[in-house]
Amino acid sequence: MMIEKCCAFTGHRPKKLPWGYNETDLRCTALKSALAAQIAKLAAAGYTGFLSGMAEGTDTWAALAVLTLKQQLPALELHCVLPCQGQADRWTAAARRFIFPFWNRRIPSYM
């Protein structure tokens, strides 16, 4: 199946954001809500393919928003575009626990 319209995500890592790794900070929750709303708008406009570099922070939050929306819109596809093997090797244990379920879902991944 050919994806006619797609969107790629990239953004800041938590250490570069004012709230750092505190995902309960109101600014972080507002960003996640904004990402989810924009992804829903793109899906409504016919976008079905979403690509994420799966870096900590914005990339993974956007990917998670796609997976959440995919429950309502099964035609959506998430593709993980990894920059290198062992990308998460230097991440915190908490960050690795968050990211590994993506690979367990058999989401297409590319390097």
Stockholm file with secondary structure:
# STOCKHOLM 1.0

chainA/1-111         MMIEKCCAFTGHRPKKLPWGYNETDLRCTALKSALAAQIAKLAAAGYTGFLSGMAEGTDTWAALAVLTLKQQLPALELHCVLPCQGQADRWTAAARRFIFPFWNRRIPSYM
#=GR chainA/1-111 SS CCCSSEEEECCCCGGGSTTTTCTTSHHHHHHHHHHHHHHHHHHHTTCCEEEECCCTTHHHHHHHHHHHHHTTCTTCEEEEECSSTTTTTTSCHHHHHHHHHHHHTTCCEEC
#=GC SS_cons         CCCSSEEEECCCCGGGSTTTTCTTSHHHHHHHHHHHHHHHHHHHTTCCEEEECCCTTHHHHHHHHHHHHHTTCTTCEEEEECSSTTTTTTSCHHHHHHHHHHHHTTCCEEC
//
